[in-house]
């Protein structure tokens, strides 16, 4: 991934018709450039529509918001990694806070999902982050590093070196309250240190993104923080003009 990395997590928004319209509006504003990575994570039902709307634009990529740990079978409502790959996804989010805290995803499952994604040719982006109560208790680093090590436990160093990590403090997601650049930098340093334990100098090649109430106003300050290699953006990525400004950061 070329840095900076800007990832748009649309969550449960924009069906195929709206997704195609969004991409058309964005590509009309955004001229191709090769100095950054831009990834769209639409709902699974819109993945094919987004991939086709992007067409031959090599500067834009798609990803899937979630995958299941098996390639096929009786798992109603789930999306397998091979299916996402077939729909032209390149990346897969794993362990997003909503998957963990709304749907009960365990650390064991994040490990399996990272391994499943990599085996199927998808690039996992592992999300880690603490609850407000955990931050207030002074447990931020313990929680984040536990999630990180658990999520990476079933993949090889070569897979880790090709991944990205997203730090998203749960208390800042969708609340309008984002971590300060200093808060983000402090946690990113710890993540980088833990990656160095696995990879040595190659840990410097792994992008670490910040996510949590990012918008076009605070994006420049967050991107200027030490160790922040990109942004994972939720609600603000649904506005074409605002998303374009974020990608210009």
N, C-alpha and C positions, 0 to 999 in steps of 0.2 A: 504494500500500500504506500502510495506517495503521500507525504505529509504536506499540509494539514489534511485531516480526514473529516469530512462533514457527513453525518449519517442522519437521515430523516426517518424517524419512527412514527409512522402514521397511526399506529395502534388500531382501534376499531373505527376507522374513518376512511372515507373515499372508496366507494364501490367502483367497479370497472369503468362506468361512464365518467364519473367525477375524476377518477385517477387519470384517465386518458386526457381529459381537459386540463388537469393540472400540469401534466408533463408537456403538453403542447404550449401552455402559457409560459412555463419555465424555460423551455428550450428556445422560445422566441426571445427571451431576455438574456439567456446565458450563452455566450460564445464559447466554443470548445477551448479548453486549456489543459495543459498536461502537467501542471505544477501542484495538483491536489487530487484527492480522491473524494468523489461524491457518490453516496449510496442511498437508494430509496428502499425503505422497508414497508411496503404496503401490506394490507390484509391479504391473506392467502388467496382469496377469491379475486383479487386485483393484480396478483403477481404477473400473470401472463399478459394482461392488458398493459401494464407498465413496461414490461420487457419489449412488447411490440411497439409501444409509443416511443420508447427510446431508440429503437431501430438500430442503426449503424453508429450511433454516437458512442465512441469508445471511451469518452471521458466520463460517462455516467454508468453506474452499476446498479444492480438490484439485489435484494436479500430477502430472506424469509424471517418473520418475527419469532417463529417457534417451530421446532420439529419434535417428533416423537423418537423414542430410542430404538424402535424396530423399523425395518424397511417396508414391511407390509403386514397385513393381518386384520384381525377383528378389533380395531381401535377407532370406534366411531368418533368422528369430529376431529381426528388428528391428521397432521400432514407429515409424511415421511421425508427424509432427506433426499432420497432418489427422486421423489415427486417434485420437490422444490428445484432440484437440479435440472430436471426435465423441463420445468417451466422457466428456465434460464436464470434462476437465482445463482449468485456467486457467493454470497455471504449468508450466515445464519446467526441471529441473535440467540444467545443462550443465557439463561439465568436472569433475565430482566426482573426487576423488583416486583412487578405485577405478577409475573409467573411464580415467583417465590412466595409472595405474601397474600395474593388473592387466590391463586390456584394451588398453593401448597407444594410447589416444586421443591424437592430436596436437593441437598448438595450431592448426594449420590447420583441423582438424575442429571444434574448439570454436568457431572463428569462423563456420564454415558452419552449425553447429547453432544458434548464437544467431540468425543471419539467417533460417534456416529456421523456427525457432520463432516469431519475430516476424512473418514473412510469413504464417504460418498462424493468427495471432491468439492465440498463447500468449505469456506473459510469461517471458522467460528469467531464470533466476537463475544467474549465472556463478560457479563455484567456483574459487578460486585458493589456492595454499599450497605451502610448501616442505618438502622432505625434511629429516630430521635432519642429514644430512651437509651440506646446503646452509646450514642455520642455523648449524652449528658452524663453517663456513667464512666466516661473515659475509655470506652472499649472500641473506639473506631478502628484502630489499627488491628486489634485482635480479630474483630469480625471480618474486616476486609481481607486480611491475609489468610484467614481460615477458608473463606469462600474461594479465594484465588487458588490456593493450593489444592483444595478439594476439586475444583472445576478442571484443573489441569492434570489431575492425578492419573488419568487413563490415556494420556496422549504423550507422544515422544517429544523430545526437545526440538526436533525438526518441525513438528506441527506447531508447537508453541511459538517458535521463531517466526512463523508465517501468520500468526493470529493478531488480533488486537484485543485490548482490555478496555472496558468502559467503567469508570468509577462514577456511580450515580447514588449519592446519598439519598436514602428513601424519603427523608424529611423534606427534601427539596424538590421532589418530583410532583409537578402539577400544583404546587402550593404557592407559587410566586415568590418563594423564599429560596434563593440559591446560595450555595456555598460561596464564600468570598474567594477571590483568586488565591489568597494565601492559604485558605482551607484546602482548596483543590490541590495546590502545589505540594502541601505537606503530605497528603495522602498519596499523590502520584510518586513522590520520592520513595515512600515505603513500598509501593507496588514495584517500582523499578528495581529496588534493592532485592526484593523477593524473586523477581524474574532473573536477576543476576545469579542467584543461587543455582538456578536450573541451567542457564544459558551462557554465563560468563559475559564477555563483551557483546555477544549477539543480542543481549537483552536490550541494548540501546536501539535496536532496529524494530522493536515491537511498539506500535503506536498505543498510547494510553489516552483515551478520550474522557472528557468530562460530560456528564449529563445531569440535568436537574434544573428545571425552570430557566433554560437558556432562551434568550431572545436576541433580536438584532441590536438591542441597546447594550446588553452586558457581554455579548460575544467577544468584542475586541479586548476587553479587560481579561476575560477568562483565557483567551488565546495567548495573551501576553504573559500569563503566569508560567513560571518555570515548570517544565515537564508536561505541560498540556499540549498534546499533539493533535487534538481535534475535538469535535463536539458531537454528542449524541442528542438530538433535538426532538422533542415531542410536539406539543401543541403549536409551537412557533413554526414548525415545518409545514403546517397546513395552509399558511398564507404565502402565496407565491412571491409577493414583493419582499416580505420579511425574510423568507428563506433565501432568496437571491442575495439579499444584503449579508446574511450570515455566511453564505458561501464565498462572498467577496472578502471576508475578514482576513 
